[in-house]
Every structure is written in structure tokens, then in C-alpha cells.
Amino acid sequence: MGDKGYPLKLWLITPVQRPEAEIHYHEAHTATWSVVERCIGLLKMWFRSLDRSRSAIQYSLVQASLIIMVYCMLHNIAQQWGDHLAKEEDRQLQDVEEVPEDGGQAAMARVWQANGIMILIPHHVVSATVDENAILSVEYRCNGVPTIGWKQLSAWGMKDIITWEPDNYQNISESYENRIQEFRNGSIQLSNVQLYDAGFYVVTVTDKVGSSKDGVIVLNINEPVDKDLNFVVVAAIVLLTLSLILMFFLWICNRSVELCRMKRKAQSVNASTDMELASL
């Protein structure tokens, strides 16, 4: 099954060009595709190898299908064992929609809304380099002054970052005390990011009534290119030095062999001369 961006094939079902001609098929396809799209988004949030923002799965179609099937089984096992993250992310994806920025450009923003609270995330995937600053931008709409909280979800679990109420109070985690800066619109800035800062960042907006809504941003951390270049340069210098030392050693060995040959030749000439003199 695919959306209107895919061609119609014998093995691929796409929407019809004129929905009024086959209204029942179009309604069934739209409802089914909505479920499929939420499942794809949920799997991408859980298993980052499916997210093409880094790279595609480098396997054949058969192997890729088996990998996706295993991912589905792992997600179902997590739900059966009561993993609250699986249930929470599934609930969040039910009301997430993507809206184009700047009049329909390629970049997409995500809107999370429920219970009178709306969270707009302009860039749901943010990339930064080690030792740089990363800004996680959001916008929110709700009644009254909300309480805003940020958490990080990684392979090591969930970790609190900051909770604050604009113009009132803030509570920053000790590990982020000197690295975090909050903004009135709900955004935060992480200073001097490191590789362990990569992961999912969950923002929670809670109004005065107690209703809340979550949004998710994915932060990717890349190693700086100059470090790799420095390593290559250092490795090249070391190899060049070793090659020069080896060439010098071979030159010394060659000279030593030549001197030995010359010495033996001189000795043999002296010996033959002594023999000739003795015979005389």
C-alpha cells in the first residue's frame, strides 16, 4: 500500500485519481493508509535504523522485510510487558499531523494537539556536531500560563532535564545546570553537546487544569570532521616517518654490504699479490 506519491503497480495499491468515481475504495484506502502511516512513524521512533535521516537499510528487500517484521514483534513484546513508552508513543502518534512550512516547502513541521493544548515543532529531527550548541525549538498554545518540562529518552532510560513555568520558577536537573537555557516559547538550548546527548527529547506542556500534551524531537550528534582529518594527517605523518626510517635503515644495510664486498675484494687482491711475490 502506498500514497499518491507512488505509482500504481500489480503489487502496490495507491489512491485513485478521482475519488468520487470509487468513493468506497478511496475511503477504505485512506483509513487503512492512516493506520499504516502511524505504524511506520511508530517504528521509526523506536528503531532508528529505519529512519532515512541517517541512512537506509543496506539489505535486500527480503532481508529488510524480515528486519521490519522483527521490529514489529519487539514492539508488541514491549507492549505486552507493560512498557509505558510504547503505549505513550502510540497514543501520541494518533493525533500527530505534518504541515508544510513556508508555503509548502520540503521542510515539514509537526503539530501535536489534544485537550486544548497545541505543540508545534518546526524541526522534529535536529542534527548537531560535538561541542556545538543545539536548539530544540517548539511553540505552544494553551489556556493560561503552562508548566513546561523536558526529558531525554535514550538507551539508558528517561532522564529529566528541566521543568519551569514562564516568569515564575524553574527546576533544572543537576547534570544540565550549566548547559541549559530555556526560552519563553518552550524551546531550550543545549550547550556543548556530546555523543551521549543523542536521543529523543520529550517536551510536555501542562495547563492549569492539569491537562497535558507531549511532543518529541530527535537529536542526532555527529563527530566533527576536523578531528577525523587530524587523525588522517597524524597517521600519514607517522607512516611517512616510518617509511623514511626504513629507507635509511635499508641504505645503511646496502652500504654495509658494499663495504664488506670491497674489503673482501681488497683482501683477495692482496693475497694474490703476496702469492705472486712468494713465487718470485
C-alpha positions as CSV (number, residue, x, y, z in Angstrom):
1,M,0.0,0.0,0.0
2,G,1.3,3.5,-0.9
3,D,0.1,7.1,-1.0
4,K,-0.4,9.3,-4.1
5,G,3.3,9.8,-4.4
6,Y,3.8,6.2,-5.6
7,P,2.8,4.7,-9.0
8,L,0.1,2.0,-9.3
9,K,1.6,-1.5,-9.6
10,L,0.3,-5.0,-9.6
11,W,1.8,-5.3,-6.0
12,L,1.2,-1.7,-4.9
13,I,-2.3,-0.2,-4.1
14,T,-2.5,3.6,-4.4
15,P,-5.3,6.1,-4.2
16,V,-7.5,6.8,-7.3
17,Q,-7.1,10.0,-9.2
18,R,-10.8,10.8,-9.0
19,P,-12.1,9.8,-5.5
20,E,-15.8,10.5,-6.5
21,A,-15.6,7.7,-9.1
22,E,-14.7,5.0,-6.4
23,I,-15.7,6.6,-3.2
24,H,-15.8,3.4,-1.1
25,Y,-12.4,2.3,-2.3
26,H,-11.0,5.7,-1.6
27,E,-12.4,5.8,1.9
28,A,-11.1,2.3,2.7
29,H,-7.7,3.1,1.3
30,T,-7.5,6.4,3.2
31,A,-8.5,4.8,6.5
32,T,-6.1,1.9,6.1
33,W,-3.2,4.1,4.9
34,S,-3.7,6.3,8.0
35,V,-3.1,3.2,10.2
36,V,-0.1,2.1,8.1
37,E,1.5,5.6,8.3
38,R,1.1,5.7,12.1
39,C,2.7,2.3,12.3
40,I,5.6,3.4,10.1
41,G,6.1,6.5,12.2
42,L,6.0,4.5,15.4
43,L,8.6,2.0,14.2
44,K,10.9,4.9,13.1
45,M,10.7,6.4,16.6
46,W,11.6,3.1,18.2
47,F,14.1,1.8,15.8
48,R,16.4,4.5,14.3
49,S,17.8,2.2,11.6
50,L,14.5,2.7,9.7
51,D,14.9,6.5,9.7
52,R,16.4,7.6,6.4
53,S,17.8,10.8,8.1
54,R,20.9,8.8,8.8
55,S,21.0,6.0,6.2
56,A,18.8,3.4,4.6
57,I,18.8,-0.3,5.5
58,Q,21.6,-1.8,3.4
59,Y,20.0,-5.1,2.8
60,S,17.9,-6.8,0.1
61,L,14.1,-6.4,0.1
62,V,13.6,-9.9,1.6
63,Q,16.1,-9.2,4.5
64,A,14.7,-5.7,5.0
65,S,11.2,-7.2,5.3
66,L,12.3,-9.7,7.9
67,I,14.1,-7.0,9.9
68,I,10.9,-4.9,9.9
69,M,8.8,-7.9,11.0
70,V,11.2,-8.5,13.9
71,Y,10.9,-4.8,14.9
72,C,7.1,-5.2,14.9
73,M,7.4,-8.3,17.1
74,L,9.8,-6.5,19.5
75,H,7.4,-3.6,19.8
76,N,4.5,-5.9,20.5
77,I,6.5,-7.7,23.2
78,A,7.3,-4.3,24.8
79,Q,3.5,-3.6,24.9
80,Q,2.7,-7.0,26.4
81,W,5.2,-6.5,29.1
82,G,3.7,-3.1,30.0
83,D,6.3,-0.8,28.6
84,H,4.6,2.6,29.1
85,L,6.8,4.2,26.5
86,A,5.3,2.1,23.7
87,K,1.8,2.9,24.8
88,E,2.5,6.6,25.2
89,E,4.2,7.0,21.8
90,D,1.4,5.1,20.2
91,R,-1.1,7.5,21.8
92,Q,0.9,10.5,20.7
93,L,1.1,9.3,17.1
94,Q,-2.7,9.0,16.8
95,D,-3.1,12.8,16.7
96,V,0.1,14.0,15.1
97,E,-0.1,15.7,11.8
98,E,2.5,17.2,9.5
99,V,2.1,20.7,8.0
100,P,4.3,22.3,5.3
101,E,6.4,25.3,6.3
102,D,6.9,28.4,4.2
103,G,4.0,27.8,1.9
104,G,4.5,24.1,1.1
105,Q,8.3,23.8,1.0
106,A,10.1,20.4,1.6
107,A,10.7,21.0,5.3
108,M,7.9,19.7,7.4
109,A,6.7,20.7,10.9
110,R,4.8,18.5,13.3
111,V,1.7,19.5,15.3
112,W,0.8,17.7,18.5
113,Q,-2.6,18.7,19.9
114,A,-5.1,17.5,22.5
115,N,-7.3,18.8,25.3
116,G,-6.9,22.4,24.2
117,I,-3.1,22.2,24.0
118,M,-1.2,22.5,20.8
119,I,2.6,22.0,20.4
120,L,4.2,23.0,17.1
121,I,7.6,21.5,16.4
122,P,9.3,23.2,13.3
123,H,12.1,20.6,13.0
124,H,11.4,17.2,14.6
125,V,14.9,16.0,13.7
126,V,17.8,18.2,14.8
127,S,21.5,17.5,13.9
128,A,24.4,19.0,15.7
129,T,28.2,18.4,16.0
130,V,30.1,17.6,19.1
131,D,30.9,20.8,21.3
132,E,28.3,22.8,19.4
133,N,25.0,24.2,20.7
134,A,21.8,22.6,19.8
135,I,18.4,24.4,19.9
136,L,15.3,22.4,20.3
137,S,12.6,24.7,19.0
138,V,8.9,24.4,19.9
139,E,5.8,26.7,20.0
140,Y,2.8,26.0,22.2
141,R,-0.8,27.3,22.6
142,C,-2.9,26.7,25.7
143,N,-5.1,28.5,28.2
144,G,-3.3,30.3,30.9
145,V,0.4,30.0,31.9
146,P,1.5,26.4,31.5
147,T,4.2,24.3,33.1
148,I,6.8,23.1,30.6
149,G,9.0,20.1,31.1
150,W,11.8,18.5,29.0
151,K,13.1,14.9,29.3
152,Q,15.6,12.9,27.4
153,L,14.9,9.4,26.3
154,S,17.9,7.3,25.3
155,A,19.2,3.7,25.5
156,W,19.9,4.4,29.2
157,G,16.4,5.4,30.0
158,M,14.4,8.5,30.7
159,K,16.2,11.5,32.3
160,D,14.7,14.8,33.5
161,I,16.2,18.0,32.1
162,I,14.2,21.0,33.1
163,T,10.8,22.0,34.4
164,W,9.7,25.6,34.5
165,E,6.8,28.0,34.4
166,P,7.4,31.1,32.4
167,D,8.1,34.2,34.6
168,N,7.7,32.1,37.7
169,Y,10.1,29.3,38.6
170,Q,12.4,26.8,37.0
171,N,13.9,23.5,38.2
172,I,17.0,22.3,36.2
173,S,18.5,18.9,36.6
174,E,22.0,19.0,38.2
175,S,23.6,17.3,35.2
176,Y,22.2,20.1,33.0
177,E,22.6,23.0,35.3
178,N,25.3,24.8,33.4
179,R,24.4,23.6,29.9
180,I,20.7,24.5,29.5
181,Q,18.9,27.7,28.5
182,E,15.2,27.9,28.3
183,F,13.0,30.3,26.3
184,R,9.6,31.7,26.9
185,N,8.1,29.8,23.9
186,G,9.1,26.5,25.4
187,S,12.3,26.0,23.4
188,I,15.6,25.0,25.0
189,Q,19.3,25.3,24.0
190,L,21.8,22.6,25.0
191,S,25.4,23.9,25.1
192,N,28.5,21.8,24.2
193,V,26.6,18.7,23.2
194,Q,28.3,15.4,23.3
195,L,27.6,12.0,21.7
196,Y,25.7,10.9,24.8
197,D,23.2,13.7,24.3
198,A,21.8,12.0,21.2
199,G,18.3,10.6,21.6
200,F,14.7,11.5,21.9
201,Y,13.7,14.7,23.7
202,V,10.1,14.9,25.0
203,V,8.6,18.2,25.8
204,T,5.4,18.2,28.0
205,V,3.1,21.2,28.2
206,T,0.7,21.1,31.2
207,D,-2.0,23.8,31.7
208,K,-3.6,25.0,35.0
209,V,-6.4,22.5,34.8
210,G,-3.9,19.6,34.7
211,S,-4.3,18.6,31.0
212,S,-1.0,17.9,29.3
213,K,0.4,17.1,25.8
214,D,3.8,15.8,24.7
215,G,5.9,16.4,21.7
216,V,9.1,14.6,20.5
217,I,12.3,15.9,18.9
218,V,15.1,13.6,17.7
219,L,18.6,14.9,18.3
220,N,21.4,13.5,16.3
221,I,25.0,14.2,17.3
222,N,27.8,13.9,14.7
223,E,31.5,13.8,15.4
224,P,33.4,16.8,14.0
225,V,35.1,16.4,10.6
226,D,38.3,18.2,11.6
227,K,39.0,15.5,14.2
228,D,38.9,12.9,11.5
229,L,41.1,15.0,9.3
230,N,43.6,15.5,12.1
231,F,43.7,11.7,12.7
232,V,44.3,11.2,9.0
233,V,47.1,13.8,8.9
234,V,48.8,12.4,12.0
235,A,48.5,8.8,10.7
236,A,50.1,10.0,7.3
237,I,52.9,11.7,9.1
238,V,53.6,8.6,11.2
239,L,53.6,6.4,8.2
240,L,55.9,8.8,6.3
241,T,58.3,8.9,9.2
242,L,58.4,5.1,9.5
243,S,59.0,4.8,5.7
244,L,61.9,7.3,5.9
245,I,63.4,5.4,8.8
246,L,63.0,2.1,7.0
247,M,64.6,3.6,3.8
248,F,67.5,4.9,5.9
249,F,68.0,1.5,7.5
250,L,68.0,-0.2,4.1
251,W,70.5,2.3,2.8
252,I,72.8,1.6,5.8
253,C,72.5,-2.1,5.2
254,N,73.2,-1.7,1.5
255,R,76.3,0.4,2.2
256,S,77.5,-2.1,4.8
257,V,77.2,-4.9,2.3
258,E,79.1,-2.9,-0.3
259,L,81.9,-2.1,2.2
260,C,82.2,-5.8,3.1
261,R,82.4,-6.8,-0.6
262,M,85.1,-4.1,-1.2
263,K,87.0,-5.3,1.8
264,R,86.9,-8.9,0.8
265,K,87.9,-8.0,-2.7
266,A,90.9,-6.0,-1.4
267,Q,91.9,-8.9,0.8
268,S,91.7,-11.3,-2.1
269,V,93.9,-8.9,-4.3
270,N,96.4,-8.6,-1.5
271,A,96.5,-12.4,-1.1
272,S,97.1,-13.0,-4.8
273,T,99.8,-10.3,-4.9
274,D,101.6,-12.0,-1.9
275,M,101.4,-15.4,-3.7
276,E,103.0,-13.9,-6.8
277,L,105.8,-12.3,-4.8
278,A,106.5,-15.5,-2.9
279,S,106.8,-17.5,-6.2
280,L,109.4,-15.0,-7.4
